[in-house]
Amino acid sequence: MVVMVAFHRPDLSVAALERGAGLGAREPLGAEVGATSVVPTDPLYAGEQGWVEIEAHSDPEFRAEYLARRVDEIALGTVFGLETPDHGAMPGTWPASHGPAPATSMRRSGAREQGTPVASSRRSAALAAPSSPAGATTPTSSGTRRPEPPTATVLLPAARRTFLPAAVEDRDMSDNSAGTSDSEGPDDPERPLVAVVMAGGTGTRLYPASRPGREKQFLDFGTGRSLLARTLDRTGFADRTFVLASPATAERARGTVRESGHEATVLVEPAARDTGPALVYAAHRVREAVGDCVCCCLPSDHRVGDGFASTMTRAAAVAETTEGLVLLGIEPDAAAIGYGYLKPGEDRGGYHPVGRFYEKPDPGAAARYRQSGYLWNAGTFAWTPAALLRAARDSPLEPLADACERGVPEAGYDAVEAVSIDYAVLEPHAGADGDPGVFVVPATFDWDDLGTWDALDSLLGRDADDNVVADEGGSLVIDSEGCTVAAGPDAHVTLIDCEGLVVATDDDRTLVVPERRADRVGEVVAALRERGTYPERAE
């Protein structure tokens, strides 16, 4: 098998392949695909790119598509074409220098017929790979001239294009802030915006529906569209989208991306370690792929109303201007005890420094926080990769941040514990002396964290009797009110004369809890784990 790849910085890319920068790979990627050689075959062209040939033996069990997908995951380059005796040609325009194109061709669904995407903004223009004039040539090591790679006719979806970090324009950022006063605040970021959708969690508070193998972000609760797909629906503000998955959720994340109709690259962290390591890892990988940008990190299990895109864009602008860590804050409409709170400082023109974070409070404290103008922490963030990695070096995530700087982030995972980004980085850096600073942009859109059974009404609504039915309509509720009923694909629930209950059943597991105590479901999972009866892996 021969694969032709236009790699960016071939020296770095080849090294990454050889060391197995394969996002969770257990061995070097070359070994994974049976590569017999991974060598650059041409000098750089346009100052930034070069051809790399990967020759590998043919294996009846080997899917030719695998290597193309892995190259895309690692965000190292653009696959122009590959050929195997068993599978014919894969998508791409075969380089003229490699001889006639194979007669058999295969195109991925949704592939563009020709041409690179037209830049729709100054950010996307900065991201676009440089094109070469028709007929341009590149000198080879033998002194002959080889046609430039046909970047104008690549038959690949835009999601499979990896952009050049060096193509991002160098900008004097003072130009962006020169006309911006504290009273106005930043409005529009100059750097590319990258949406990072977090999809590696398990969602234990929605047990038994959400558990390993059927995590809540992949469930639709009878709506026909999963929570992850709904999250991808609101990434239109971004120039690129990545979905951050764990090894356990990676395949389901890829499947959701394919089915969603959106273009996104799935990143797979080496191990599930909560949001702290995951987001540091993502910052490093995004910076490798895109260069200088602003990461907008979105949970995949929230319900979000109109106005999200403009608010997220503003948060990105604040992150760019301040070089700080920015999060969205929601004005509480109740003294909720299931959310974390934060204390905003003075108004700096639509954003505030964060004075302090407060963990999930008791009812009395929640009431005081609400009356004092505190905000809910929405768990949605914006920062530059450089800002987060700088902050991580002054945190329990320092070993991982250092490993990222050395180009071996996988090695850093063994040295860090599971920890949330809030606890590891945001809380210690809040306050007047934080470097980088932590800021909040208040959000006015409707919002809910779909983390517990009593929150599903914000997604599904309630009927005339105040009940929520979270299945495909098979459950029956008679003379009951204020209840939430959830039945799996092959389950049925009937309630008669009940009030304020959550009844959830899936496969052979059933949960019954008062709706007002739905926040205690996590205790059930902890108890089952202690007894050794919780399914830690997909059943």
N, C-alpha and C positions, 0 to 999 in steps of 0.2 A: 504494500500500500504506500502511496506517496501523497503527502498532504502539502499543499502550497498555502502558506500563510503570510500575509503582510504584517509583520510584527513591528511594533513601535519600540525603538531602542533595542535592536536584536540582541545586543550583548546581555542586557538585563533580562530580556524575555527568555532567551535560551537557558540562562542560569536558573530562572524561575521554574522552567519546565524540568530541568534536570534535578532540582532539589525537591520537586513535588509541591510547588505552591498551589496545590490543587484543591484548596478549600476543603480540608478534611480528608485528603487522600492519605492512605496509610503507607504509601510508598511513592517514590518519584513518578510523575505522570508518564515519563518515557517508559518505565517498567510496566505501568498499568496497561498501556496499549501495545506493549511488545515492540517498542521502537528500537530499531537497530542503529539509527543515527539521528541526531538533532543538531544540525549545523547550519549556520548562515551561508547562503550560496551567492550572495551579492553584497557589494558595499551599500552603504546608506544611499537613499535617493531623497531628493528634496530636503536633505539635511536631517531627516527624522525617521524614515522607514526603510525597511529592507526585506527582501525575500528570505524566508527560511523554509527549507525542505525537511520534512520529517518522513523518513522511510521506516516502515514497520512491516513485519511479516503478516501474512494473511491467516486468519483463524476463523473456522466456520462459525464459532460462537460469537465472534467479535462483531459488533454493530459499527459500521463505519461512521454512523452519526455520532458515536460516543465521543470521539476525539474533538469533533467540531463543537459539541456542547461543552466539553471541558475547557477548551480554549476560550469559549465565550464566557464561561463562569469565572475563569481566572482574570478575565478582562485584559488580556495581553495583546490581542491583535484581531485582525479580521481574516476569517477563513475565506479564501477566494475559490478553492476547489479541492476536492480530493477524489481519488479513484481507487477502487478495490476490484479484484477479479469477481468477487461475489455480489457486489452491490452497485457496480457501475459508478457513475459520477454523482457526487453530492452537489448541493447548490453552490453556485459561484460561477464567475467567468474564468475559464481556464486560461492561464498565462500563455501567450503565443510562444514564448520561449520554451515551453514544455511540450511542444509538438501539437498536432491536431487535437481538438477537443474530442472526447469520447462520443460515440454516436448516441449512447444511452444517456439521458439526463434526468435528474430528479430536482424538483423545486419544492422548497418548503411552502406550506400554505401561508398566504399573506405576503409573499416575497414581492419586492418592488421589481417591475419589469426592467427598469434601467434608471441610472442616475442616482446621485446622492440626494438626500433630503434638502429642500430649499430652506435656507436659514430664515426663521420667522422673527428673530429678534437679534439684538446685538450680542446677547449671551449665546444663542445657538450659533450665530455666525462665528463667534470665537471658538466654538467647539468643533466646527466642521473640519474634517481632515482636508489638507491641501490637495487640490487636484492638479493634474499635469496636462499640458497641452497635448492634443491629439498628435500621435506620432513621435512624441518625445522619447528619448532613449537614455539609458544609463550604462556607463562603462562597466564591464565585468572584469573579474580578476585576470582574464586572459587578454584584455585589451579590446575585445570586440564590443560592439554596442548591442544592448538588449532593450527591447521595447519596455517602456514604463509599465508597471502593473495597471491594468485597465480599470482605474478607480471610477470611471464614468459609467461603467456598465455592469456593476456588481449586482448579481441577482440574489440579494440577501435582504431580509427584513431589516428595518432600521435598528431593531433591538439587537441585532448581531453586529452592529458597527461599534468599534471601540475608538474613542476619540483621543487625539494626541494631547497630552498635557502641555507640550511645548507650543501647541497651536493657540493656547489661550493667551490673549494679548496681555502684554505688560502694561499696566495702567498706573497712573499716578492717583492713588486713592484720595489724595487731598483734593483732587478735582471734584470728587463725589461729595465731600463734606464742606467744601468752601462756602456754598450757599445755604448750608443747613444750620439753623440755630437750634438751641435746645427747645425752643417753643414749637418748632416745626417738626423736628424728628426726621429720621431717614424715611424715604418712601420706596425707592426702587433699587434693588441691588444690581451691581454691575457684573458680579461674577456669576457663572452658571449656577443654577439651582438644581440640586440632586435630591430627589425624594428617596428616603431609606425607610421602607415599610418593615416594621418589626413583626416577624411571624414565626418565632421560635419557641413560644411559650406553650404551656399545657392547659391553662385555664381551670385550675382545680376547683375554684368556687362555683363552677357550673357542672360539677359532678352530679350524676353519672353520665350526662350527655357528653361532656368534655373530659377526655382522658387520653392517655397515650394511644396513638393510632387514629383518633378522631378528635383532634384538638379543636377548640371552639372557633378559631379563626377560619376553619374549613367547613363549619356548619352553617346552614341557612335558616334554621328554625322555621321551616315551612314557607319561607319567602321566595325560594327559587334562586337566590343569589347569596353566596357565602359572605361572611364578614370580611374576609380578605379581599374578595372581588369588589365589595363595596368600597373598601379603602383604596384600592387601585383606581376606582372611578373618580376619586377626588385628587389624583396626582397630576392633573392636567396643567397645573401651574409650573411644573418642574420641567427642566430640559432633559433630564434622564431620570429613570426610576430603577432602584435596586430593591429586591425583596431579601431581607436578612432572615435566614432560616437556620435551624439547628440540624445536625445530622439526621435526627429522627423525623423532622418535618420537611426535609428538602424535597423529596419526590412529590409530596402533596402540594408543596408550594409551586413547583414547576408545573404540575398539572393545572393548578388554579390559574397561573399566568397564561398558559396556553388557551384555556377555555374562556378567560375573561375578555379577550379581545384587546388587551393592552400590551404594550411593548415594555418589558422589564427584564433585568438580569437578576438571577437568583444567586446570592452569596451564601455560602454555607460556612458557619463558624466551626472550628475544629471540635468543640464540645459545648454543651449547654451549660452556661455559667451565669445566667441572669443577664440583666440589661447592661451592667457595667462592662464586663469583658466584651459582650456582643457589640456594643456601640463603639468601643475603642477599635476593635477589629474592623468594623465597617468603615470607620473614618480612614484607617490606613488603606484598605482595599479601594475605597472610592478615590482617594487621592492618587493611588497608583494608576487608576483607570482614567480619571477625568482631569486631575491636576488641581489647580487652585479653584476652589468652589465653595459653596455653602451647602452643608447637609441639612435637610429638613427631615427629622426623624418622627415617623408617625406610628402609633400603635395600630394594630390591625383589628382591634375589638371595640372600637368606639363608634357611637352614633353621632354624626356631626351635621349641623344644619347649614343653611345658606350663609355665605360670608367667610367660609373657611379659607378659600384660596387667597383672597386679599389680605386676610389676617396673617396667614402663613408667609406670604411674600413680604409683608411688613416686618415680621419677626426675622426673616432672613436678612433684610436690609439692616436691622439693628445689629444682628450678629456680625455683619460685614463691617459696619461703621465702628462698633465698639471693640471688635475682636474678642468678644466675650461669649458666654454661654447663655442662651436665651431660651425661655420656655413660655408657653401660653398659660395664662391664668383665667379661670372662669369665675365670674361673680356668683357666689352661692345663692340659690333660691330656697335653701332650707339648711337647717343646722345638721347636716349629714355627718355621720361618724365613720363612714366608709371611705372617705377621701382624705388625702393629705392637704394641708393648708400652707400658705406662705404669706409673709408680711411684706407688702410692697413699700418701697421708700418714696422719695419725692418724684413727682412727675417730670420727666425729661422730654416731654413732647410725644406722648403716646406710648412710652415705655418707662419702666421704673427699675431701679436696682432692687434686688431682693435682700431684705434685712435678715430674714430667718425663715427656716422651714419648720413645720410642726407635723409630726406624725398623726395618724388617725386618732382623733381625740375622743374623750368621753362626751356625753350629750351637753353637759354644762359648758365645757370648754368650746365645743363646736358653736354653741349659741353666742358665746363671747366673741369668738373669731369673726363670725358673720356680722355682728353688730359693729365690730371695729374696722370693717372694711378689708379684711383678709380675703384672699382668693383661693379657690381650689387649684391644686396643681394638676393640670390636664395631662401630664406625661407626654407632651408633644414638644419637641426641641428644635432649635436651629443653632448651628455653630459651624465655623470653618474646621476642617480636619486638623489644621495646625493648632487651633485654640483648644480643642478637646484633648489632643495628644499632649499638649503642654500642661494642661490641668491634670491629666492622668499621671504625669510623672511625679506629682506631689500628692499621691494618693495610694491606697492599697493596690492600685493597678499599675504601679510603676514598672514591675518586671515585664508586663505585657507591652507597655508603651516603649520600653527600651528594646524589646524584641522586634517590635514593629519598625523601629528606626534602623535596626540591623537587617531588616528584610526577611526575618524568620518569625512572623507572629505566632505560628503554630507552637514554637518552642516556649513562648511566654505563657501559654495556657496552663502548663503544668505547674507554674509558679504562682498562680492566683486562685483565690477561692471564689465561689459564687457570691456575687454582691450586686445590688442595684446601682444604677448610675446616680440616683439621687443620694444614696447613702455614701457612696465612695467618692463622688466628685462634687456634686452640686451643693450639698449641705455644707461641707467644709469650706467651700469657696464663696459662700454667701457672706454678705456684710461689706463694710466699707473698705476693708483691706484685701478683699479677694483679688487674686491675679491668676488667671483672667477673672473679670467680674461676672456675676450672675445677674441676669436681668429678666423681667417679665413683661410681656405684651398682653394687656387685658383683651380678652375675646368676648364678643357680644353674641356670637351665634349660639343656637341651641346645641347642647352637648350632653352626652351621658356616656359613662364607662359601663359597657355591657359585661361587667365582671361578675355579677350575682343574679340569681333568678328574679329578684324583685325589680331589676332594671330592664327586663325585656319588654315591659309595657311601652317604653320609649321607642322601641323598634317596631313592635307589633300593634300597639294600641290596645285598648280595653273595650269590651262589648258593653251592652246596656246594663249588665249586672256587674260591671267592674271586673270581669274576668279576662285573663290572657290565655290564649291557646297557642302554644308554640309547637305545633306539628302540622301535618298535612290535612287536618280536618277530621281525623278519625276519632278523636276523643269526644266524650259527651259530658256535658255539665248541666245538671238539673237542680233547680232551686238552690243554687249556690252563688255566692258573691265574694268578690275580692280575692279570687284564687288564680294561681298560675299553674297551668297544666302543660306538661311537655312529655310527649311520647315518641320513642324512636320509630324507625321505619316499619318495624314489624310488631309494634306494641300498641295497646289500646288502654285508655284510662277513662273511667266513668266516676264522676263525683255526684253525690246526692246530698243536698242539705248541708253543705260545708261552707265555712267562712274563713277567709284569710290564710289559706294553705297553699304551699307549693308542693305539687305531686309530680315528680319527674321519674320516668322509667326508661331504661334503655338496655336491650339485651336481657340479661338476668339480674340487673341491678335496679333498685327502686329507692328513691329518696322521698321522705315526707317531712316537711318542716314548716312551722308558721312563717308566713311571708315576712313578718317583721323581724324574724331571726335568720333570714337567708344569709346574712354575713357569717354565720357560724359553719357553713358547709365546709370551709377549709379545715375545720377541726375534725370533720368526718374523715377526710383524706389522711390527715395526720394519724388518726387512730387506726385506720386501715393499714397504713404503712407500718405502724408499730406492731400490728398483728401479722404482718407479712401477707396480707390479702388484697393489697392494692395492686392493680395491673401496671407495673412500672414500664412495661413494653406493650406494644400493640398486641391485642389478643387475636 
